[in-house]
């Protein structure tokens, strides 16, 4: 195809018909909307250019031509063919043939990860997971629908046949409960879209069946989507469902929203509005998602989840239901931009300062959703940031009974305390629990506490990066060691929380036990502890106490999120200060404080991709209580 023909085709694609988003209002605030559109356009171009730098260009070798090489992972990501859609969007938007070539190469390379049943596999290993076919099929269908005119007739027909093969696999394989809820939830939109592209009513009918079935997978009273566990309907010892914020907001809810809008499913739209409101309470003021407690927290990146797609479509397309949804879409996109370096989205806010290489999966996944939003731009409601996020306005404490988790806010402080006991699957995959302070945020200086897994594990070997250096948990905790075995409250899934808000001071009390990874309570020393968190407008105070005798060295560990380069000082034994760009953080204690020595001056954890100053306060001999106060000036 010569350049003249390409430009003609890209122009036709740009003005082509689109599937309507019924129920969306037209935009009225041009300046705000255009600023957001430019942010999304510029970021998408930056990502596409970054991916091209890592794409193999060797037409003589079909096994590698079009493959995206990952800077961080030794494996090849089979899902990299998803990049066909953002590449094609960029080809239409810019008229530059390099994006068309990149998209064609990415999709046709995927024959290397194709199985006889029409599915694609997650890696080059033909035995690897092939449920990811739903994501590739959606990307291919979107590319064909919005930008199919960029292809010649022969190639377009070939791609339509390939989409048909993938659709048959999805139709035969997927049920509402065959695996985590994110797969059938995504198929609600996926089969609907594919059915329309292929003009196959059978797929559309199946999508409607799934749409009815998924309505049963929302919690009460906050309408959080559940099913992120194995099996998806498994209940914890406390009777709680498996909920993961990251997968919900970055994947499942997007597909449900896009389906419901197209089908004008008013019942589902009403349910989804409630659900989006419930999930939005966990977005922090800077656009970060508080998934410190989620069942798949092992993939938490602060901006979302490592291999999910981004929250922009669901929240952006539903901004007519609640303008704060639009604020969420903008704020999170700004955070994605801040986490992008050299054309690739990095898996945490401190990857660059800790010299961690980015996995390319983050980029091609999130590029799809920006393309999806931009291709529907003229149908979107008004999107601006005039309406504050719920957690920006919050004042008080709210308990989420379906998560056994409490959010609190007073003055500039925002925090989370959790005793959620649901786990992803049997085994020792520990997100924050045990009455731990899993998030602490201050409006002036930003994030101060962000929980990690208790022990970092590659739950999904091909979808996580190894933790660099020592595995040091970022979750604040009481801990002790006996016979070289680690015991801490963050292993205690039976912990309880009580809250009150009296005299302008919020109090959260957690009762927990020190347990090991095998859920065994320590013996021969204090095991039962009360953790109290008191939040006023001026400070956040933590106390840890026991009525039992402490016979083993026991400490409260408080990792404070802090990027390398921020000055750390210790004016006296019980005071440590950290100078952040926006203010001074002071940590004061009733006992001497120590900073754990680390090679780079900071510890780092892949969950959620952050550096921290590891502060340790030891219980003094003969005492049963210690307190720590955090202030910002």
Secondary structure, DSSP 8 states (H G I E B T S, - for coil): --HHHHHHHHHHHHTS-----TT------HHHHHHHHHHHHHHHHHHHHHHHHTB---TT-TTTTT-B--SS-SS--GGGGGHHHHHHHHHHHH--HHHHHHHHHHHHHGGGGB-TTS-B-SSSSTTS--TTHHHHHHHHHHHHHHHGGGS-HHHHHHHHHHHHHHHHHHHHH--TTSS-HHHHHHHHHHHHHHHHHHT-HHHHHHHHHHHHHHTT-B-TTT--B---SSSTT---TTS-----HHHIIIIIHHHHHHHHHHHT-HHHHHHHHHHHHHHHTTB-TTS-B--TT-TTGGGB-SSSBTTS--SHHHHHHTTTT-HHHHHHHHHHHHHHHHTEETTEE-SSTTTTTTT----THHHHHHHHHHHHHHHTGGG-----S-S--HHHH--EEEEETTTTEEEEEETTEEEEEE-----SSSS----S-TTEEEEEEETTTEEEEE---SS---SSGGGS----SS----S-EEEEEETTEEEEGGG-TT-EEEEEEETTEEEEEEEEE-B-TTS-B--SS--EEEEEEEE-SSEEEEEEE-SS---S-EEEEEEEE--TTSEEEEEETTEEEEEETTEEEEEEESS-EEE---TTSSEEETTTTEEEEEEEEE--TT--EEEEEEEE-
